[in-house]
Amino acid sequence: MAADLLAAADKYALDRLKVSCEEALCNSLTVENVSEILILADLHSAEQLKAQAMTLSTRGTSQT
């Protein structure tokens, strides 16, 4: 649901909603969904979310 809201918030320039969606998605980041969320963050210019996903992604690959 937060992913759909992020897309709508980006489309309609609802900055406060976009930030809330980014925060919710950051809290739900896992190794299993990081690729999907990273793509979503890139598509919707969600820089905070993108940074968190990149951090998790690089941390996850360094552990393997």
Chimera marker file (.cmm) of the C-alpha trace (Angstrom):
<marker_set name="trace">
<marker id="1" x="0.000" y="0.000" z="0.000" r="1" g="1" b="0" radius="0.5"/>
<marker id="2" x="2.818" y="2.436" z="0.834" r="1" g="1" b="0" radius="0.5"/>
<marker id="3" x="4.344" y="1.763" z="-2.586" r="1" g="1" b="0" radius="0.5"/>
<marker id="4" x="1.119" y="2.764" z="-4.344" r="1" g="1" b="0" radius="0.5"/>
<marker id="5" x="0.783" y="5.848" z="-2.161" r="1" g="1" b="0" radius="0.5"/>
<marker id="6" x="4.393" y="6.797" z="-2.908" r="1" g="1" b="0" radius="0.5"/>
<marker id="7" x="3.657" y="6.705" z="-6.632" r="1" g="1" b="0" radius="0.5"/>
<marker id="8" x="0.559" y="8.880" z="-6.195" r="1" g="1" b="0" radius="0.5"/>
<marker id="9" x="2.352" y="11.293" z="-3.868" r="1" g="1" b="0" radius="0.5"/>
<marker id="10" x="5.145" y="11.695" z="-6.397" r="1" g="1" b="0" radius="0.5"/>
<marker id="11" x="2.728" y="12.159" z="-9.299" r="1" g="1" b="0" radius="0.5"/>
<marker id="12" x="0.686" y="14.829" z="-7.517" r="1" g="1" b="0" radius="0.5"/>
<marker id="13" x="3.625" y="16.464" z="-5.679" r="1" g="1" b="0" radius="0.5"/>
<marker id="14" x="2.282" y="15.681" z="-2.209" r="1" g="1" b="0" radius="0.5"/>
<marker id="15" x="5.577" y="16.082" z="-0.398" r="1" g="1" b="0" radius="0.5"/>
<marker id="16" x="4.439" y="15.313" z="3.150" r="1" g="1" b="0" radius="0.5"/>
<marker id="17" x="2.697" y="12.129" z="2.017" r="1" g="1" b="0" radius="0.5"/>
<marker id="18" x="5.760" y="11.157" z="0.004" r="1" g="1" b="0" radius="0.5"/>
<marker id="19" x="8.005" y="11.532" z="3.056" r="1" g="1" b="0" radius="0.5"/>
<marker id="20" x="5.597" y="9.449" z="5.147" r="1" g="1" b="0" radius="0.5"/>
<marker id="21" x="5.563" y="6.726" z="2.509" r="1" g="1" b="0" radius="0.5"/>
<marker id="22" x="9.353" y="6.741" z="2.309" r="1" g="1" b="0" radius="0.5"/>
<marker id="23" x="9.567" y="6.340" z="6.089" r="1" g="1" b="0" radius="0.5"/>
<marker id="24" x="7.092" y="3.446" z="6.060" r="1" g="1" b="0" radius="0.5"/>
<marker id="25" x="8.978" y="1.722" z="3.260" r="1" g="1" b="0" radius="0.5"/>
<marker id="26" x="12.324" y="2.272" z="5.013" r="1" g="1" b="0" radius="0.5"/>
<marker id="27" x="10.898" y="0.513" z="8.061" r="1" g="1" b="0" radius="0.5"/>
<marker id="28" x="9.821" y="-2.449" z="5.940" r="1" g="1" b="0" radius="0.5"/>
<marker id="29" x="13.119" y="-2.888" z="4.066" r="1" g="1" b="0" radius="0.5"/>
<marker id="30" x="14.503" y="-6.422" z="4.080" r="1" g="1" b="0" radius="0.5"/>
<marker id="31" x="17.146" y="-8.262" z="2.109" r="1" g="1" b="0" radius="0.5"/>
<marker id="32" x="14.314" y="-10.014" z="0.283" r="1" g="1" b="0" radius="0.5"/>
<marker id="33" x="12.584" y="-6.825" z="-0.946" r="1" g="1" b="0" radius="0.5"/>
<marker id="34" x="15.501" y="-4.406" z="-1.255" r="1" g="1" b="0" radius="0.5"/>
<marker id="35" x="15.768" y="-4.728" z="-5.054" r="1" g="1" b="0" radius="0.5"/>
<marker id="36" x="12.092" y="-4.005" z="-5.586" r="1" g="1" b="0" radius="0.5"/>
<marker id="37" x="12.132" y="-1.045" z="-3.211" r="1" g="1" b="0" radius="0.5"/>
<marker id="38" x="15.318" y="0.333" z="-4.758" r="1" g="1" b="0" radius="0.5"/>
<marker id="39" x="13.651" y="0.346" z="-8.178" r="1" g="1" b="0" radius="0.5"/>
<marker id="40" x="10.570" y="2.002" z="-6.688" r="1" g="1" b="0" radius="0.5"/>
<marker id="41" x="12.690" y="4.662" z="-4.987" r="1" g="1" b="0" radius="0.5"/>
<marker id="42" x="14.538" y="5.395" z="-8.211" r="1" g="1" b="0" radius="0.5"/>
<marker id="43" x="11.322" y="5.646" z="-10.250" r="1" g="1" b="0" radius="0.5"/>
<marker id="44" x="9.782" y="8.136" z="-7.842" r="1" g="1" b="0" radius="0.5"/>
<marker id="45" x="12.869" y="10.162" z="-6.866" r="1" g="1" b="0" radius="0.5"/>
<marker id="46" x="12.637" y="9.024" z="-3.263" r="1" g="1" b="0" radius="0.5"/>
<marker id="47" x="16.198" y="9.860" z="-2.266" r="1" g="1" b="0" radius="0.5"/>
<marker id="48" x="15.981" y="8.945" z="1.431" r="1" g="1" b="0" radius="0.5"/>
<marker id="49" x="14.446" y="5.578" z="0.587" r="1" g="1" b="0" radius="0.5"/>
<marker id="50" x="16.998" y="5.012" z="-2.163" r="1" g="1" b="0" radius="0.5"/>
<marker id="51" x="19.878" y="5.726" z="0.224" r="1" g="1" b="0" radius="0.5"/>
<marker id="52" x="18.514" y="3.312" z="2.836" r="1" g="1" b="0" radius="0.5"/>
<marker id="53" x="17.990" y="0.612" z="0.212" r="1" g="1" b="0" radius="0.5"/>
<marker id="54" x="21.509" y="1.092" z="-1.162" r="1" g="1" b="0" radius="0.5"/>
<marker id="55" x="22.950" y="0.817" z="2.343" r="1" g="1" b="0" radius="0.5"/>
<marker id="56" x="21.068" y="-2.413" z="3.006" r="1" g="1" b="0" radius="0.5"/>
<marker id="57" x="21.958" y="-3.758" z="-0.424" r="1" g="1" b="0" radius="0.5"/>
<marker id="58" x="25.683" y="-3.190" z="-0.003" r="1" g="1" b="0" radius="0.5"/>
<marker id="59" x="25.617" y="-4.460" z="3.572" r="1" g="1" b="0" radius="0.5"/>
<marker id="60" x="23.748" y="-7.573" z="2.463" r="1" g="1" b="0" radius="0.5"/>
<marker id="61" x="26.203" y="-8.377" z="-0.323" r="1" g="1" b="0" radius="0.5"/>
<marker id="62" x="29.241" y="-7.880" z="1.880" r="1" g="1" b="0" radius="0.5"/>
<marker id="63" x="27.937" y="-10.502" z="4.313" r="1" g="1" b="0" radius="0.5"/>
<marker id="64" x="27.725" y="-13.255" z="1.702" r="1" g="1" b="0" radius="0.5"/>
<link id1="1" id2="2" r="1" g="1" b="0" radius="0.2"/>
<link id1="2" id2="3" r="1" g="1" b="0" radius="0.2"/>
<link id1="3" id2="4" r="1" g="1" b="0" radius="0.2"/>
<link id1="4" id2="5" r="1" g="1" b="0" radius="0.2"/>
<link id1="5" id2="6" r="1" g="1" b="0" radius="0.2"/>
<link id1="6" id2="7" r="1" g="1" b="0" radius="0.2"/>
<link id1="7" id2="8" r="1" g="1" b="0" radius="0.2"/>
<link id1="8" id2="9" r="1" g="1" b="0" radius="0.2"/>
<link id1="9" id2="10" r="1" g="1" b="0" radius="0.2"/>
<link id1="10" id2="11" r="1" g="1" b="0" radius="0.2"/>
<link id1="11" id2="12" r="1" g="1" b="0" radius="0.2"/>
<link id1="12" id2="13" r="1" g="1" b="0" radius="0.2"/>
<link id1="13" id2="14" r="1" g="1" b="0" radius="0.2"/>
<link id1="14" id2="15" r="1" g="1" b="0" radius="0.2"/>
<link id1="15" id2="16" r="1" g="1" b="0" radius="0.2"/>
<link id1="16" id2="17" r="1" g="1" b="0" radius="0.2"/>
<link id1="17" id2="18" r="1" g="1" b="0" radius="0.2"/>
<link id1="18" id2="19" r="1" g="1" b="0" radius="0.2"/>
<link id1="19" id2="20" r="1" g="1" b="0" radius="0.2"/>
<link id1="20" id2="21" r="1" g="1" b="0" radius="0.2"/>
<link id1="21" id2="22" r="1" g="1" b="0" radius="0.2"/>
<link id1="22" id2="23" r="1" g="1" b="0" radius="0.2"/>
<link id1="23" id2="24" r="1" g="1" b="0" radius="0.2"/>
<link id1="24" id2="25" r="1" g="1" b="0" radius="0.2"/>
<link id1="25" id2="26" r="1" g="1" b="0" radius="0.2"/>
<link id1="26" id2="27" r="1" g="1" b="0" radius="0.2"/>
<link id1="27" id2="28" r="1" g="1" b="0" radius="0.2"/>
<link id1="28" id2="29" r="1" g="1" b="0" radius="0.2"/>
<link id1="29" id2="30" r="1" g="1" b="0" radius="0.2"/>
<link id1="30" id2="31" r="1" g="1" b="0" radius="0.2"/>
<link id1="31" id2="32" r="1" g="1" b="0" radius="0.2"/>
<link id1="32" id2="33" r="1" g="1" b="0" radius="0.2"/>
<link id1="33" id2="34" r="1" g="1" b="0" radius="0.2"/>
<link id1="34" id2="35" r="1" g="1" b="0" radius="0.2"/>
<link id1="35" id2="36" r="1" g="1" b="0" radius="0.2"/>
<link id1="36" id2="37" r="1" g="1" b="0" radius="0.2"/>
<link id1="37" id2="38" r="1" g="1" b="0" radius="0.2"/>
<link id1="38" id2="39" r="1" g="1" b="0" radius="0.2"/>
<link id1="39" id2="40" r="1" g="1" b="0" radius="0.2"/>
<link id1="40" id2="41" r="1" g="1" b="0" radius="0.2"/>
<link id1="41" id2="42" r="1" g="1" b="0" radius="0.2"/>
<link id1="42" id2="43" r="1" g="1" b="0" radius="0.2"/>
<link id1="43" id2="44" r="1" g="1" b="0" radius="0.2"/>
<link id1="44" id2="45" r="1" g="1" b="0" radius="0.2"/>
<link id1="45" id2="46" r="1" g="1" b="0" radius="0.2"/>
<link id1="46" id2="47" r="1" g="1" b="0" radius="0.2"/>
<link id1="47" id2="48" r="1" g="1" b="0" radius="0.2"/>
<link id1="48" id2="49" r="1" g="1" b="0" radius="0.2"/>
<link id1="49" id2="50" r="1" g="1" b="0" radius="0.2"/>
<link id1="50" id2="51" r="1" g="1" b="0" radius="0.2"/>
<link id1="51" id2="52" r="1" g="1" b="0" radius="0.2"/>
<link id1="52" id2="53" r="1" g="1" b="0" radius="0.2"/>
<link id1="53" id2="54" r="1" g="1" b="0" radius="0.2"/>
<link id1="54" id2="55" r="1" g="1" b="0" radius="0.2"/>
<link id1="55" id2="56" r="1" g="1" b="0" radius="0.2"/>
<link id1="56" id2="57" r="1" g="1" b="0" radius="0.2"/>
<link id1="57" id2="58" r="1" g="1" b="0" radius="0.2"/>
<link id1="58" id2="59" r="1" g="1" b="0" radius="0.2"/>
<link id1="59" id2="60" r="1" g="1" b="0" radius="0.2"/>
<link id1="60" id2="61" r="1" g="1" b="0" radius="0.2"/>
<link id1="61" id2="62" r="1" g="1" b="0" radius="0.2"/>
<link id1="62" id2="63" r="1" g="1" b="0" radius="0.2"/>
<link id1="63" id2="64" r="1" g="1" b="0" radius="0.2"/>
</marker_set>
